[in-house]
Amino acid sequence: MAEQSIFTGLEENQTRQLWERQPVCIGHQLHHSHLFTRDALAALIDGYPRKDYALIHMGAQDGGRRYWREGDLNGLSGKEVIEAISQGRLWLNLRRTSEVDSRYRALLKSVFDELHERMPNFVSYGERCGILISSPNAHVYYHADLPGQMLFQIAGRKRAYLYPPQKPFLSPEDLEQIAISGLELDMSYADWYDDYARIYELEPGQMMFWPLNAPHRIENHDCLNISMTVEFFSDVIRRTNVVNLANGVLRRRFGLRPRSRAIAGPVFWAKAVVWAASRKTSWLAKQKAPHRQIEFGLDRTALGTVRHIASPGLHTDG
């Protein structure tokens, strides 16, 4: 991949002007990499650390409520896991792939080397990637992320809904709650939000980049989907996250109503002190979302189905 351009569309002046300001959809070549063949992904799953993956089973939606359970691969081979996902209502999130496997770390470096070379004003650090393998018709519910985000579609087709990162779609309180709890999915959503969404049909060889914190949700089409997720930081993102946590602490612990979201100046530095003082407190630890329990295992005798675990155990990931 390093010998040829990864992206198509970055050469357009329009793309460079919109980058970090508006959602951008351009082409990429990662879906041609041998690292994303089914055999390569199956081998990756075979040796993946338990603490670095999440396997989610999606139930039916009832009255707008969202149901999902976390499970275990239950000793299935990587090939069996992919086949089970292709037949079920599952998605497998291989987190921190660039830290688990040096080949994907090198691939990620090539991605950002090209971005930085072709867009000198784009600054990033702390980049890492993960891989999502998800069932036909699976959904990723409405949520927002605190790091910068990109999504590379590798196989299958999905529909992405991108919403403006402002009220009523996103509030400062939403970001504060995410910073405090660590839970991105606990956000209010209404069907009419879709009237104001930008909707993209993603196919293999397309990638999405969207402005910081923009809420989004995903609907798979009727096919197995494989995507690479990317997150990154910059000084702006780091400072924004300092404000998110500090404002949340001031609001929830001390009953104040912070108004400023400035990321520079005396008010920001005062909040940086609050952030530093709060990060390791017992109060903050108690606000974190509890680890999900492992409630099911994949069933080798009927791939695509799951077996309930009578005595669930806690997820080991911190």
PLY file of the C-alpha trace (Angstrom):
ply
format ascii 1.0
element vertex 318
property float x
property float y
property float z
element edge 317
property int vertex1
property int vertex2
end_header
0.00 0.00 0.00
2.89 2.37 0.72
3.98 2.33 -2.94
0.75 3.88 -4.20
-1.65 6.56 -3.09
-4.16 5.34 -0.52
-6.71 8.07 -1.16
-8.61 9.32 -4.18
-10.25 12.70 -3.80
-7.72 14.40 -1.53
-6.30 16.19 -4.55
-9.49 18.22 -4.88
-9.28 21.69 -3.37
-12.89 21.37 -2.26
-12.05 18.34 -0.09
-9.13 20.10 1.58
-11.28 23.13 2.38
-14.09 21.02 3.85
-11.82 18.72 5.89
-12.57 19.09 9.64
-15.43 21.49 8.83
-18.01 19.30 7.08
-18.53 15.55 6.52
-16.29 14.31 3.71
-16.64 11.10 1.71
-13.72 10.12 -0.55
-12.14 7.01 -2.03
-9.44 4.76 -0.59
-7.53 1.61 -1.58
-7.40 -0.27 1.73
-10.01 -2.79 0.64
-7.39 -4.18 -1.76
-4.91 -4.87 1.07
-4.17 -8.51 1.91
-4.68 -7.55 5.56
-8.45 -7.40 4.99
-9.02 -10.71 3.23
-11.29 -13.10 5.10
-8.38 -15.46 5.73
-6.27 -12.64 7.19
-9.11 -11.43 9.40
-9.87 -14.97 10.54
-6.23 -15.43 11.55
-6.31 -12.10 13.36
-9.40 -13.15 15.33
-7.78 -16.50 16.23
-5.14 -14.78 18.33
-6.97 -11.65 19.45
-6.61 -10.76 23.16
-9.85 -11.19 25.11
-9.58 -7.78 26.72
-9.41 -6.07 23.32
-12.60 -7.24 21.66
-16.32 -6.78 22.22
-18.91 -9.13 20.72
-22.41 -7.64 20.72
-25.72 -9.37 20.04
-28.51 -7.04 19.00
-32.08 -7.73 20.01
-35.23 -6.31 18.47
-36.10 -2.68 19.19
-39.19 -2.28 21.36
-40.87 1.10 21.67
-37.66 2.91 20.79
-35.64 1.13 23.47
-32.36 -0.39 22.41
-31.25 -3.86 23.45
-27.85 -5.41 23.11
-25.87 -7.96 25.06
-22.16 -8.64 25.23
-20.80 -12.11 24.66
-17.78 -14.30 24.12
-16.37 -16.01 21.03
-16.53 -19.24 23.04
-13.47 -20.84 21.45
-14.70 -20.65 17.85
-12.08 -20.25 15.15
-11.80 -16.99 13.29
-13.43 -18.50 10.22
-16.33 -19.78 12.33
-16.72 -16.37 13.96
-16.98 -14.58 10.62
-19.48 -17.15 9.36
-21.53 -16.78 12.56
-21.60 -13.01 12.14
-22.68 -13.37 8.51
-25.72 -15.37 9.68
-26.67 -13.63 12.93
-27.44 -10.29 14.55
-23.93 -9.65 15.77
-21.07 -7.25 15.53
-17.51 -7.82 16.58
-15.41 -4.83 17.55
-11.69 -5.60 17.42
-10.40 -2.66 19.42
-6.87 -1.24 19.29
-5.89 -3.38 16.30
-2.96 -1.09 15.55
-1.61 -1.85 19.03
-2.33 -5.57 18.87
-0.76 -6.20 15.44
2.22 -4.28 14.03
1.07 -4.83 10.42
-2.04 -2.74 10.98
0.02 -0.17 12.86
2.22 0.21 9.78
-0.86 0.49 7.56
-2.32 3.18 9.81
0.95 5.09 9.70
0.79 5.08 5.90
-2.75 6.49 6.06
-1.75 9.42 8.24
1.57 10.01 6.50
-0.37 10.62 3.29
-2.97 12.79 5.01
-0.29 14.96 6.60
1.71 15.20 3.38
-1.25 16.20 1.24
-2.95 18.42 3.83
-0.18 20.13 5.82
-2.71 22.00 7.98
-4.19 18.74 9.27
-2.52 17.88 12.57
-3.01 14.64 14.48
-1.35 12.32 16.97
-2.33 9.34 19.12
-3.82 7.59 16.08
-5.16 4.07 16.42
-7.50 1.82 14.50
-9.92 -1.02 15.09
-11.89 -3.39 12.89
-15.65 -3.87 12.90
-17.17 -7.05 11.48
-20.97 -6.87 11.57
-24.00 -8.85 10.46
-26.40 -8.06 7.62
-28.89 -5.39 8.71
-27.03 -4.69 11.97
-27.20 -1.17 13.40
-24.86 1.09 15.30
-27.09 3.28 17.43
-27.08 7.08 17.59
-23.98 8.30 19.40
-21.08 10.76 19.41
-17.36 10.17 19.96
-14.86 12.32 21.84
-11.75 11.62 19.66
-11.53 12.54 16.00
-13.04 9.82 13.81
-12.75 8.20 10.37
-14.51 5.17 8.92
-13.09 3.07 6.06
-15.53 0.70 4.36
-13.78 -2.55 3.41
-16.56 -5.00 2.49
-20.34 -4.83 2.28
-22.56 -1.77 2.13
-23.92 0.45 4.86
-25.85 3.67 5.26
-24.32 6.37 7.47
-26.39 9.16 9.00
-24.39 12.23 10.06
-26.03 14.92 12.23
-24.95 18.48 13.07
-22.78 18.66 16.23
-25.05 21.19 17.90
-28.38 21.44 19.70
-30.82 19.76 19.58
-28.81 16.87 18.10
-25.94 17.30 20.55
-25.66 19.38 23.71
-22.70 20.27 25.94
-24.33 18.11 28.60
-24.18 15.12 26.23
-20.43 15.54 25.80
-19.95 16.02 29.54
-21.85 12.82 30.23
-19.77 10.87 27.72
-16.55 12.24 29.25
-17.65 11.30 32.77
-19.30 7.93 32.11
-17.23 6.70 29.16
-20.48 5.60 27.49
-21.08 7.01 23.99
-24.43 5.36 23.29
-26.56 6.85 26.06
-27.92 9.75 23.97
-31.46 10.82 23.16
-32.61 10.29 19.59
-35.84 11.13 17.75
-36.93 9.94 14.31
-37.30 13.51 13.06
-33.54 14.03 13.49
-33.16 12.14 10.20
-34.77 15.05 8.35
-31.63 17.05 9.12
-29.06 14.30 8.63
-26.60 13.93 5.80
-26.98 10.40 4.52
-24.19 8.50 2.77
-24.29 5.09 1.10
-20.88 3.58 1.79
-19.41 0.87 -0.42
-16.00 -0.84 -0.37
-13.33 1.70 -1.23
-15.06 4.68 0.39
-14.20 6.42 3.64
-15.94 8.99 5.81
-14.47 11.80 7.86
-16.72 14.06 9.93
-16.34 17.08 12.20
-15.42 16.53 15.84
-18.25 15.12 18.00
-20.77 14.97 15.13
-23.49 12.47 16.18
-24.00 9.57 13.81
-25.60 6.18 13.41
-25.11 3.32 10.97
-27.43 0.84 9.23
-25.94 -2.15 7.44
-27.54 -3.30 4.23
-28.40 -6.98 3.83
-24.79 -8.17 3.68
-21.82 -8.86 5.93
-19.92 -5.64 6.63
-16.24 -5.10 7.38
-14.96 -1.64 8.27
-11.86 -0.08 9.75
-12.48 2.56 12.39
-9.86 5.21 13.13
-9.54 7.62 16.01
-6.99 10.35 16.59
-6.26 13.40 18.70
-4.92 16.91 18.24
-4.31 19.78 20.64
-7.79 21.13 19.88
-9.39 17.75 20.57
-7.40 17.23 23.79
-8.35 20.66 25.09
-11.98 20.16 24.12
-12.02 16.93 26.13
-10.47 18.70 29.12
-13.39 21.15 29.00
-15.94 18.34 28.58
-14.78 16.57 31.74
-14.19 19.71 33.80
-17.60 21.18 32.93
-19.23 17.85 33.74
-17.58 17.75 37.14
-18.57 21.34 37.88
-22.16 20.67 36.83
-22.74 17.25 38.39
-20.55 17.32 41.46
-20.72 20.96 42.47
-24.08 22.05 41.03
-22.61 24.86 38.93
-23.68 25.85 35.41
-20.55 26.28 33.33
-21.16 28.47 30.29
-17.76 28.71 28.66
-16.35 26.05 26.37
-13.24 28.08 25.56
-10.11 26.01 24.95
-7.67 28.85 25.63
-7.28 31.67 28.14
-7.59 31.91 31.94
-10.96 30.13 32.16
-9.62 27.17 30.22
-6.56 26.86 32.43
-8.74 26.99 35.54
-10.74 24.10 34.12
-7.54 22.24 33.31
-6.83 22.33 37.06
-10.32 20.90 37.73
-9.68 18.22 35.09
-6.33 17.22 36.59
-7.71 17.15 40.13
-10.76 15.07 39.18
-9.34 12.38 36.93
-8.42 9.90 39.67
-11.01 10.72 42.30
-13.33 8.11 43.76
-16.28 10.31 42.76
-15.36 10.08 39.09
-14.70 6.35 39.34
-18.24 5.87 40.66
-19.69 7.77 37.68
-18.16 5.44 35.12
-20.56 3.10 33.35
-20.31 -0.40 34.86
-18.64 -3.08 32.80
-21.15 -5.05 30.75
-21.59 -8.64 31.76
-20.75 -11.48 29.39
-24.21 -12.96 28.82
-23.78 -15.32 25.88
-21.34 -17.38 23.86
-21.39 -18.22 20.17
-22.87 -21.62 19.33
-20.63 -23.76 17.11
-23.45 -26.23 16.38
-25.64 -23.53 14.79
-23.49 -20.67 13.54
-25.28 -17.37 13.86
-27.06 -18.33 17.08
-25.93 -17.72 20.66
-26.07 -19.65 23.92
-27.14 -17.82 27.06
-24.68 -18.02 29.95
-26.54 -18.89 33.16
-24.05 -17.12 35.43
-22.80 -14.07 33.52
-19.29 -12.83 34.17
-17.99 -9.31 34.01
-16.22 -8.08 30.91
-12.51 -7.93 31.64
-11.75 -4.78 29.66
-11.07 -1.67 31.71
0 1
1 2
2 3
3 4
4 5
5 6
6 7
7 8
8 9
9 10
10 11
11 12
12 13
13 14
14 15
15 16
16 17
17 18
18 19
19 20
20 21
21 22
22 23
23 24
24 25
25 26
26 27
27 28
28 29
29 30
30 31
31 32
32 33
33 34
34 35
35 36
36 37
37 38
38 39
39 40
40 41
41 42
42 43
43 44
44 45
45 46
46 47
47 48
48 49
49 50
50 51
51 52
52 53
53 54
54 55
55 56
56 57
57 58
58 59
59 60
60 61
61 62
62 63
63 64
64 65
65 66
66 67
67 68
68 69
69 70
70 71
71 72
72 73
73 74
74 75
75 76
76 77
77 78
78 79
79 80
80 81
81 82
82 83
83 84
84 85
85 86
86 87
87 88
88 89
89 90
90 91
91 92
92 93
93 94
94 95
95 96
96 97
97 98
98 99
99 100
100 101
101 102
102 103
103 104
104 105
105 106
106 107
107 108
108 109
109 110
110 111
111 112
112 113
113 114
114 115
115 116
116 117
117 118
118 119
119 120
120 121
121 122
122 123
123 124
124 125
125 126
126 127
127 128
128 129
129 130
130 131
131 132
132 133
133 134
134 135
135 136
136 137
137 138
138 139
139 140
140 141
141 142
142 143
143 144
144 145
145 146
146 147
147 148
148 149
149 150
150 151
151 152
152 153
153 154
154 155
155 156
156 157
157 158
158 159
159 160
160 161
161 162
162 163
163 164
164 165
165 166
166 167
167 168
168 169
169 170
170 171
171 172
172 173
173 174
174 175
175 176
176 177
177 178
178 179
179 180
180 181
181 182
182 183
183 184
184 185
185 186
186 187
187 188
188 189
189 190
190 191
191 192
192 193
193 194
194 195
195 196
196 197
197 198
198 199
199 200
200 201
201 202
202 203
203 204
204 205
205 206
206 207
207 208
208 209
209 210
210 211
211 212
212 213
213 214
214 215
215 216
216 217
217 218
218 219
219 220
220 221
221 222
222 223
223 224
224 225
225 226
226 227
227 228
228 229
229 230
230 231
231 232
232 233
233 234
234 235
235 236
236 237
237 238
238 239
239 240
240 241
241 242
242 243
243 244
244 245
245 246
246 247
247 248
248 249
249 250
250 251
251 252
252 253
253 254
254 255
255 256
256 257
257 258
258 259
259 260
260 261
261 262
262 263
263 264
264 265
265 266
266 267
267 268
268 269
269 270
270 271
271 272
272 273
273 274
274 275
275 276
276 277
277 278
278 279
279 280
280 281
281 282
282 283
283 284
284 285
285 286
286 287
287 288
288 289
289 290
290 291
291 292
292 293
293 294
294 295
295 296
296 297
297 298
298 299
299 300
300 301
301 302
302 303
303 304
304 305
305 306
306 307
307 308
308 309
309 310
310 311
311 312
312 313
313 314
314 315
315 316
316 317
